[in-house]
Amino acid sequence: MANEKILVVDDDANICELLRLYLTKEGYQVTVANDGEEGLEKFNAVKPDMVLLDVMMPGMDGWQVLKAVRKSSNIPI
């Protein structure tokens, strides 16, 4: 593990914070997004190695985010 980047996309701030704390403790660089649109923006900016994605979010849901990401990347989600 050499500073892999993980993007967490979830509309629940508590879950995002908990995942950020645990993953950071394990040595990962964690970026958090609180909705699908922000998740796609941060995905394109950060170029993460993995995405932890909530499926049920208001607005752009996880399935829509997944489809958009798959157009340009095959990273683990």
Z-matrix of the N, CA and C atoms (Angstrom, degrees):
N
C 1 1.463
C 2 1.519 1 108.58
N 3 1.287 2 116.71 1 112.88
C 4 1.466 3 121.73 2 -178.95
C 5 1.521 4 109.52 3 -122.08
N 6 1.320 5 116.77 4 71.90
C 7 1.464 6 122.43 5 178.14
C 8 1.522 7 113.52 6 60.18
N 9 1.328 8 117.09 7 45.77
C 10 1.451 9 119.48 8 175.30
C 11 1.522 10 109.68 9 -63.26
N 12 1.327 11 115.48 10 147.40
C 13 1.462 12 121.56 11 -177.50
C 14 1.526 13 109.54 12 -103.95
N 15 1.331 14 115.15 13 130.86
C 16 1.455 15 121.72 14 178.25
C 17 1.525 16 108.56 15 -121.99
N 18 1.313 17 115.71 16 132.78
C 19 1.457 18 122.40 17 175.12
C 20 1.523 19 108.22 18 -104.38
N 21 1.329 20 116.39 19 123.13
C 22 1.461 21 122.60 20 177.13
C 23 1.527 22 107.47 21 -104.86
N 24 1.338 23 116.54 22 122.08
C 25 1.463 24 121.49 23 179.97
C 26 1.527 25 107.98 24 -120.83
N 27 1.331 26 116.01 25 109.84
C 28 1.464 27 121.44 26 -178.62
C 29 1.519 28 108.51 27 -157.48
N 30 1.333 29 116.67 28 141.88
C 31 1.459 30 120.07 29 -179.95
C 32 1.530 31 112.66 30 -82.48
N 33 1.315 32 118.77 31 -5.87
C 34 1.464 33 122.71 32 177.59
C 35 1.533 34 108.74 33 -95.18
N 36 1.333 35 116.41 34 108.82
C 37 1.467 36 121.55 35 -176.35
C 38 1.524 37 112.10 36 -61.43
N 39 1.330 38 117.80 37 -33.48
C 40 1.468 39 120.33 38 179.60
C 41 1.522 40 111.77 39 -66.06
N 42 1.313 41 116.79 40 -42.58
C 43 1.467 42 120.51 41 177.63
C 44 1.520 43 110.05 42 -64.03
N 45 1.320 44 116.76 43 -43.61
C 46 1.472 45 120.47 44 178.81
C 47 1.522 46 111.04 45 -58.92
N 48 1.313 47 116.75 46 -44.96
C 49 1.460 48 120.50 47 -178.44
C 50 1.525 49 111.12 48 -66.45
N 51 1.315 50 117.31 49 -41.93
C 52 1.455 51 121.07 50 178.92
C 53 1.528 52 110.74 51 -61.97
N 54 1.326 53 116.89 52 -47.02
C 55 1.466 54 120.53 53 178.56
C 56 1.525 55 110.84 54 -63.49
N 57 1.328 56 116.65 55 -41.08
C 58 1.470 57 120.13 56 178.65
C 59 1.524 58 110.87 57 -59.87
N 60 1.320 59 116.96 58 -44.95
C 61 1.468 60 120.75 59 -179.54
C 62 1.529 61 111.96 60 -62.23
N 63 1.328 62 116.71 61 -49.65
C 64 1.464 63 120.58 62 -178.90
C 65 1.532 64 112.19 63 -64.49
N 66 1.310 65 116.76 64 -45.15
C 67 1.467 66 119.97 65 -177.12
C 68 1.527 67 111.91 66 -69.86
N 69 1.323 68 116.98 67 -37.59
C 70 1.462 69 120.78 68 177.27
C 71 1.522 70 109.79 69 -63.75
N 72 1.319 71 116.47 70 -40.84
C 73 1.469 72 121.51 71 178.55
C 74 1.525 73 110.98 72 -60.54
N 75 1.326 74 116.94 73 -31.37
C 76 1.463 75 121.82 74 179.40
C 77 1.530 76 112.66 75 -85.31
N 78 1.338 77 117.45 76 0.16
C 79 1.451 78 120.93 77 173.97
C 80 1.515 79 115.78 78 100.52
N 81 1.330 80 117.89 79 6.27
C 82 1.457 81 120.83 80 179.68
C 83 1.527 82 110.92 81 -85.69
N 84 1.328 83 116.18 82 151.15
C 85 1.459 84 121.77 83 170.35
C 86 1.529 85 106.07 84 -90.22
N 87 1.323 86 116.72 85 118.53
C 88 1.465 87 121.04 86 -172.73
C 89 1.526 88 110.23 87 -112.69
N 90 1.324 89 114.86 88 131.51
C 91 1.453 90 122.71 89 172.76
C 92 1.516 91 106.70 90 -117.77
N 93 1.329 92 116.96 91 138.06
C 94 1.461 93 122.01 92 -177.03
C 95 1.524 94 110.18 93 -116.51
N 96 1.329 95 115.43 94 138.66
C 97 1.469 96 122.32 95 172.87
C 98 1.518 97 107.45 96 -129.92
N 99 1.332 98 117.17 97 141.34
C 100 1.452 99 121.04 98 -174.42
C 101 1.522 100 115.10 99 -103.09
N 102 1.326 101 117.93 100 5.64
C 103 1.464 102 121.24 101 172.42
C 104 1.521 103 108.54 102 -159.62
N 105 1.323 104 115.91 103 171.59
C 106 1.460 105 120.69 104 -175.38
C 107 1.513 106 114.19 105 -63.61
N 108 1.317 107 116.92 106 -42.15
C 109 1.460 108 120.14 107 -178.86
C 110 1.534 109 110.79 108 -63.25
N 111 1.336 110 115.48 109 -46.11
C 112 1.464 111 120.20 110 178.51
C 113 1.533 112 109.83 111 -64.80
N 114 1.320 113 116.55 112 -35.64
C 115 1.459 114 120.76 113 177.81
C 116 1.514 115 112.51 114 -60.61
N 117 1.335 116 116.51 115 -44.03
C 118 1.466 117 119.91 116 178.06
C 119 1.523 118 111.99 117 -66.10
N 120 1.325 119 116.52 118 -40.34
C 121 1.469 120 120.01 119 177.53
C 122 1.520 121 110.52 120 -60.55
N 123 1.328 122 116.38 121 -47.06
C 124 1.464 123 119.96 122 -178.73
C 125 1.524 124 111.45 123 -70.66
N 126 1.330 125 117.53 124 -32.39
C 127 1.462 126 120.46 125 175.77
C 128 1.524 127 109.98 126 -59.51
N 129 1.317 128 116.74 127 -46.22
C 130 1.470 129 120.87 128 -179.10
C 131 1.526 130 112.20 129 -69.69
N 132 1.324 131 117.58 130 -31.83
C 133 1.465 132 120.97 131 -178.87
C 134 1.522 133 112.53 132 -80.24
N 135 1.330 134 117.00 133 -41.64
C 136 1.465 135 121.72 134 -172.02
C 137 1.524 136 112.82 135 -89.76
N 138 1.318 137 118.29 136 -30.34
C 139 1.468 138 123.26 137 -174.32
C 140 1.532 139 110.57 138 54.94
N 141 1.349 140 117.14 139 64.06
C 142 1.470 141 120.13 140 -176.38
C 143 1.525 142 112.46 141 -70.17
N 144 1.332 143 115.10 142 163.44
C 145 1.459 144 122.15 143 176.59
C 146 1.526 145 111.53 144 -87.72
N 147 1.346 146 116.15 145 -18.96
C 148 1.459 147 122.34 146 179.99
C 149 1.529 148 108.89 147 -156.54
N 150 1.340 149 115.75 148 150.97
C 151 1.459 150 121.05 149 176.60
C 152 1.525 151 108.64 150 -124.67
N 153 1.337 152 116.24 151 129.85
C 154 1.458 153 122.08 152 170.03
C 155 1.519 154 105.52 153 -101.25
N 156 1.321 155 116.34 154 114.26
C 157 1.455 156 121.45 155 -166.49
C 158 1.519 157 112.10 156 -123.78
N 159 1.327 158 116.93 157 124.11
C 160 1.460 159 122.74 158 173.03
C 161 1.523 160 108.08 159 -75.78
N 162 1.314 161 116.78 160 139.03
C 163 1.459 162 120.43 161 -179.24
C 164 1.528 163 111.31 162 -84.20
N 165 1.330 164 116.40 163 -41.99
C 166 1.470 165 120.50 164 -174.46
C 167 1.526 166 110.13 165 -97.58
N 168 1.332 167 115.38 166 96.95
C 169 1.459 168 122.56 167 176.82
C 170 1.525 169 108.05 168 -132.96
N 171 1.329 170 116.76 169 149.38
C 172 1.468 171 118.66 170 176.30
C 173 1.526 172 110.15 171 -70.21
N 174 1.311 173 116.20 172 157.01
C 175 1.471 174 119.78 173 -178.31
C 176 1.510 175 109.44 174 73.75
N 177 1.313 176 116.63 175 -124.24
C 178 1.461 177 121.70 176 178.32
C 179 1.528 178 108.41 177 -77.50
N 180 1.344 179 116.81 178 112.35
C 181 1.458 180 119.53 179 -178.17
C 182 1.527 181 111.84 180 -81.55
N 183 1.315 182 115.30 181 175.80
C 184 1.454 183 120.77 182 -176.82
C 185 1.518 184 114.38 183 -61.98
N 186 1.324 185 116.83 184 -34.91
C 187 1.469 186 119.89 185 178.69
C 188 1.533 187 111.02 186 -64.63
N 189 1.326 188 116.91 187 -39.53
C 190 1.471 189 120.11 188 177.85
C 191 1.527 190 110.94 189 -67.01
N 192 1.320 191 116.06 190 -39.52
C 193 1.466 192 120.21 191 177.26
C 194 1.525 193 109.23 192 -63.28
N 195 1.318 194 117.12 193 -45.18
C 196 1.465 195 121.77 194 179.40
C 197 1.527 196 111.28 195 -57.06
N 198 1.329 197 116.74 196 -47.10
C 199 1.464 198 120.17 197 179.73
C 200 1.526 199 111.59 198 -61.05
N 201 1.322 200 116.76 199 -40.97
C 202 1.467 201 120.62 200 179.52
C 203 1.523 202 111.31 201 -66.66
N 204 1.322 203 117.11 202 -41.15
C 205 1.471 204 120.82 203 179.46
C 206 1.522 205 110.23 204 -65.90
N 207 1.325 206 116.96 205 -41.21
C 208 1.470 207 120.87 206 -177.92
C 209 1.530 208 113.31 207 -64.71
N 210 1.311 209 117.71 208 -17.29
C 211 1.463 210 119.94 209 177.08
C 212 1.526 211 111.20 210 -68.86
N 213 1.338 212 116.65 211 -24.30
C 214 1.463 213 118.93 212 -175.74
C 215 1.537 214 113.82 213 -125.93
N 216 1.335 215 118.04 214 -8.18
C 217 1.455 216 118.64 215 -173.53
C 218 1.531 217 110.67 216 -153.74
N 219 1.316 218 115.07 217 153.11
C 220 1.457 219 122.00 218 177.68
C 221 1.520 220 110.19 219 -119.24
N 222 1.339 221 118.30 220 28.77
C 223 1.459 222 121.41 221 -178.70
C 224 1.524 223 110.30 222 -67.82
N 225 1.329 224 117.52 223 158.65
C 226 1.469 225 119.70 224 177.70
C 227 1.519 226 111.42 225 -64.31
N 228 1.331 227 115.38 226 134.70
C 229 1.467 228 121.59 227 177.35
C 230 1.512 229 107.58 228 -129.90
